[in-house]
């Protein structure tokens, strides 16, 4: 169950951990058939039967072997006669030309290192103020904001550097840091961040500007009416600022050019890292027929280490006197334990493949029309129990596969969880997927007039006109799930 829940992106790491922990587990294809080798050895010696008869005779007359030795002999014989190819995993969806490539990581300064480099440009009086500046920079978070109170920074300076400072001194040095690049860094909230950037943009202008310039209006708006701006009370702002709609629109456009997260624009920022999705499944349309394959990373070649197999063979062929030795017996028991663990892990990986393939194949058949066309409106209502009934798997097992896996299609890479949805009844009595309703809801909102966005009540009426029995509170729930704000916040000038 744990291996099933691991996404493909981290499966490689899990296998590496197991390879390091268990020396009996090896990576790569099987290079020899133990079954054929053992049979060849028996035919060449010609005395295998005599040895076995001798063992049986000695065991009846002499109490040298204990129960665990009989079990060990049986285990060794069973393992040597077993076909090791049954433990080999392979996949045929990648060519021999494929090779693992490591993406090089560019070495860049971090966001905080970039800020600390600018400390030398400040006109600080002494080393003490420089230490305070570095302490303030270290308190700036990954978004570029300073969310720690001055009293907390004062405590940090006292305990870490034995420096007694004051709130006035902290604010004075902070105001210097707020002039650093990128603009808005060191702000304590969004309002201050936008104001810092607006003042910097105003300073960059070559000539004086009139009072009704968009930047001046934007500064007044951010200073005095930030709450109205955030709630898009446009008429109130026009009345308070004494401006017309065109002037308000120009001022808002100046604000929209600013960066609400100053650190996001820095190349070395932790937020600028690209996260890649590794698909677990690949679906290809072959002339109208869908073909499903597992990602090759889900089917690594694992086998039992050859040295450990040879140790078991040598123990089986050794004389009884050598096998009586305690150290020899303990060594073979250790080998047995490690081989059992390796066989269990290989089998668990194979079961993981089979369960994933079976689950994804059932989902593909259930949503066949979508994978052919990519039209979200063709998605059928589907819950975990539907797939569990088809596959014969437990609902919790299907849930583990669906929650953390992705499938690559010609319409993009999709999360399996997104294919599951409840049903909604139409006025004609048909059942449709809630995903279809959400897609239509999104289309309606995208096509609405942004000057007069549609309320949830009007959205409900439009959906009902299209034949969907839906309540206003359900519309609100779907809108929130789609991360679409209420009508008032969708309004634009």
Secondary structure, 3 states (H helix, E strand, C coil): CHHHHCCHHHHHHHHHHHHHHCCCEEECCCCCCHHHHHHHHHHHHCCHHHHHHHHHHHHHHCCCCCHHHHHHHHHHHHHHHCCHHHHCCCCCCCCCCCCCCCCCCCCCCCHHHHHHHHHHHCCCCCHHHHHHHHHHHHCECCCCEECCCHHHHHHHHHHHHCCCCCHHHHHHHHHHHCCCCCCCCCECCHHHHHHHHHHHHHHHCCCCCCCCCHHHHHHHHHHHCHHHHHCCCHHHHHHHHCCCHHHHHHHHHHHHCCCCCHHHHCCCCHHHCCCCCCCCEEEEEECCEEEEEECHHHCCCEEECHHHHHHHHHHHHCCHHHHCCHHHHHHHHHHHHHHHHHHHHHHHHHHHHHHHHHHHHHHHHHCHHHHHHCCHHHCCCECHHHHHHHHCCCHHHHHHHHHHCEEEECCEEEEHHHHCECEEEECCCCEEEHHHHHHHHHHHHHCCCCCCCCCHHHHHHHHHHCCECCCHHHHHHHHHHCCCCCHHHHCCC
